[in-house]
């Protein structure tokens, strides 16, 4: 879906390798997270960096029909 690809590029996650970091970047409304680690397919980040607007955006994204493409 083209719109998800464009949204991923806005948050600096356009590469396939960065796809798993996308939700963390949206939650924090950031293209660069200093405390983001990826280990064994899991993404760890500082939850204190999350923003209310990012949480609302993620909530809206999961309501879409093709929400599986987010993961």
JORATA-V642861 format. One record per residue. RES is the residue in one small letter. D_CENTER is the distance of its C-alpha to the mean C-alpha in Angstrom with 1 decimal. Layout:
RES_D_CENTER, RES_D_CENTER
This chain:
x_15.8, x_15.9, x_13.9, x_10.6, x_11.6, x_12.4, x_9.2, x_7.4, x_10.4, x_10.3, x_7.3, x_9.2, x_7.6, x_10.6, x_12.4, x_12.6, x_12.6, x_9.1, x_7.6, x_7.2, x_5.3, x_2.3, x_2.1, x_4.4, x_4.3, x_4.3, x_6.6, x_8.4, x_8.7, x_9.1, x_9.3, x_11.1, x_11.0, x_14.5, x_14.3, x_11.6, x_13.4, x_13.0, x_16.1, x_17.3, x_14.1, x_12.7, x_10.3, x_12.0, x_11.4, x_13.6, x_13.0, x_15.5, x_13.1, x_11.2, x_12.5, x_14.1, x_12.9, x_9.2, x_10.4, x_12.5, x_10.0, x_8.0, x_11.7, x_12.8, x_10.4, x_11.7, x_15.1, x_15.1, x_17.4, x_15.1, x_12.3, x_12.8, x_11.3, x_7.8, x_8.8
